[in-house]
């Protein structure tokens, strides 16, 4: 009986160690907190030839399970809201089209996608213009620099935290 107890002790210890290790791996990875006020840094950014931005500020808030981007670009304001759950959400519906968005975390990078189908005005037949926009948002390791990479056209916007 004593020999069986000696054999079971390392087995129990190994089983507990494996359970703890797998539990740590199964936990949801911590996503970066993008919240704050971010100011566009043109010196570090790489924009296409036709894009001109005098100034841009983004205020990012994360209420509940959403991420809200409030842009002020050259005095004009706009807001985008994403839920990083990989599901497609209708953003706007208007006469002539719909716009959808979806978002997800890929490790520590937030990937947002907007797509839609818009009726082309003044067309004789039902013609649609399909739009698709994919953006990757990454935070530097020190949390002071936010990078926004746009696919089409390929651009990199860099923001400093204020």
VMD Tcl script that draws the C-alpha trace (Angstrom):
set ca {
  {0.00 0.00 0.00}
  {2.85 2.39 0.81}
  {4.52 1.77 -2.59}
  {1.28 2.71 -4.39}
  {1.10 6.01 -2.47}
  {4.70 6.82 -3.45}
  {3.90 6.22 -7.14}
  {0.68 8.31 -7.01}
  {2.33 11.39 -5.48}
  {4.41 12.33 -8.58}
  {1.41 11.49 -10.79}
  {-0.86 13.85 -8.82}
  {1.78 16.61 -8.82}
  {2.30 16.27 -12.59}
  {-1.46 16.29 -13.23}
  {-1.92 19.46 -11.15}
  {0.98 21.19 -12.91}
  {-0.47 20.34 -16.33}
  {-3.95 21.53 -15.28}
  {-2.53 24.89 -14.16}
  {-0.49 25.25 -17.36}
  {-3.46 24.49 -19.64}
  {-5.69 26.79 -17.61}
  {-3.25 29.67 -18.16}
  {-3.10 28.93 -21.90}
  {-6.89 28.74 -22.20}
  {-7.44 32.18 -20.68}
  {-8.38 34.96 -23.06}
  {-5.31 37.00 -24.06}
  {-5.16 40.51 -22.70}
  {-5.89 43.06 -25.42}
  {-4.25 46.48 -25.36}
  {-6.19 49.48 -24.11}
  {-6.38 51.94 -27.01}
  {-8.29 54.50 -24.93}
  {-7.06 58.06 -24.89}
  {-6.44 61.12 -27.00}
  {-4.15 60.55 -29.99}
  {-2.58 63.24 -32.20}
  {-1.47 62.58 -35.78}
  {2.31 62.66 -36.32}
  {2.90 63.42 -40.04}
  {6.70 63.06 -39.73}
  {6.39 59.37 -38.81}
  {3.45 58.58 -41.14}
  {3.55 57.25 -44.71}
  {0.58 58.52 -46.71}
  {-0.29 58.15 -50.37}
  {0.49 61.10 -52.65}
  {-3.11 62.26 -52.88}
  {-3.82 62.35 -49.14}
  {-3.28 65.59 -47.29}
  {-4.06 65.99 -43.62}
  {-3.34 69.24 -41.81}
  {-4.25 67.88 -38.40}
  {-6.04 64.89 -36.94}
  {-6.95 63.90 -33.43}
  {-8.60 60.64 -32.41}
  {-10.28 60.16 -29.06}
  {-10.76 56.46 -28.40}
  {-13.12 55.20 -25.72}
  {-14.01 51.63 -24.87}
  {-17.47 51.58 -23.28}
  {-18.71 48.08 -22.49}
  {-17.63 45.69 -25.24}
  {-17.27 48.34 -27.99}
  {-14.45 50.55 -29.20}
  {-15.40 54.07 -30.30}
  {-13.11 56.22 -32.47}
  {-14.01 59.93 -32.56}
  {-11.99 61.61 -35.33}
  {-11.41 65.34 -35.74}
  {-9.66 65.79 -39.09}
  {-8.96 69.30 -40.33}
  {-11.92 70.54 -38.30}
  {-14.38 67.86 -39.50}
  {-15.71 65.32 -37.03}
  {-16.75 61.71 -37.47}
  {-17.26 58.69 -35.26}
  {-16.78 54.98 -35.88}
  {-17.84 52.28 -33.44}
  {-16.73 48.66 -33.55}
  {-17.54 45.56 -31.54}
  {-14.54 43.16 -31.72}
  {-16.61 39.99 -31.90}
  {-15.87 38.98 -35.55}
  {-19.57 39.46 -36.42}
  {-20.77 41.80 -39.13}
  {-22.82 44.76 -37.83}
  {-24.90 47.19 -39.89}
  {-23.49 50.69 -39.44}
  {-25.68 52.69 -41.82}
  {-28.67 52.04 -43.98}
  {-29.77 54.72 -46.38}
  {-31.54 55.05 -49.70}
  {-29.19 53.44 -52.13}
  {-27.07 51.31 -49.86}
  {-25.88 49.78 -46.64}
  {-22.56 49.87 -44.80}
  {-21.41 47.09 -42.48}
  {-18.46 46.75 -40.13}
  {-16.75 44.01 -38.20}
  {-13.75 43.88 -35.93}
  {-11.56 41.35 -34.16}
  {-8.40 41.14 -32.14}
  {-5.57 39.23 -33.78}
  {-3.20 38.86 -30.88}
  {-2.54 42.48 -29.85}
  {-3.70 44.08 -33.15}
  {-7.26 45.30 -33.67}
  {-8.42 44.60 -37.22}
  {-11.44 46.59 -38.40}
  {-13.25 46.11 -41.69}
  {-15.96 48.22 -43.29}
  {-17.82 47.12 -46.38}
  {-20.88 48.11 -48.28}
  {-22.78 48.19 -51.48}
  {-23.82 51.58 -52.76}
  {-26.05 52.39 -55.72}
  {-24.18 54.40 -58.34}
  {-26.24 57.56 -58.99}
  {-27.48 58.38 -62.49}
  {-27.07 54.83 -63.76}
  {-29.70 53.41 -66.09}
  {-29.49 49.92 -64.61}
  {-29.01 48.87 -61.02}
  {-25.28 49.39 -60.69}
  {-23.53 49.09 -57.41}
  {-20.19 50.19 -56.14}
  {-18.71 47.78 -53.63}
  {-16.55 49.34 -50.95}
  {-14.18 47.53 -48.63}
  {-11.79 49.02 -46.12}
  {-9.45 47.07 -43.84}
  {-7.45 48.74 -41.06}
  {-5.02 47.39 -38.47}
  {-4.58 49.28 -35.19}
  {-1.45 48.52 -33.14}
  {-0.17 50.02 -29.91}
  {3.55 50.34 -29.16}
  {4.93 48.33 -26.24}
  {5.19 51.49 -24.10}
  {1.60 52.50 -24.93}
  {2.62 55.93 -26.25}
  {2.34 55.40 -30.05}
  {-0.69 54.17 -32.00}
  {-0.27 52.96 -35.59}
  {-3.13 52.69 -38.09}
  {-2.30 50.69 -41.23}
  {-4.75 51.02 -44.11}
  {-4.71 48.46 -46.95}
  {-6.08 50.35 -49.95}
  {-4.32 52.53 -50.71}
  {-1.45 51.28 -48.54}
  {-0.84 53.92 -45.86}
  {0.52 54.12 -42.33}
  {-0.79 56.76 -39.92}
  {1.14 57.27 -36.69}
  {-0.36 58.96 -33.61}
  {1.23 60.10 -30.36}
  {-0.67 59.82 -27.08}
  {-1.53 63.14 -25.43}
}
mol new
graphics top color blue
foreach p $ca { graphics top sphere $p radius 0.5 }
foreach p [lrange $ca 0 end-1] q [lrange $ca 1 end] { graphics top cylinder $p $q radius 0.2 }
display resetview
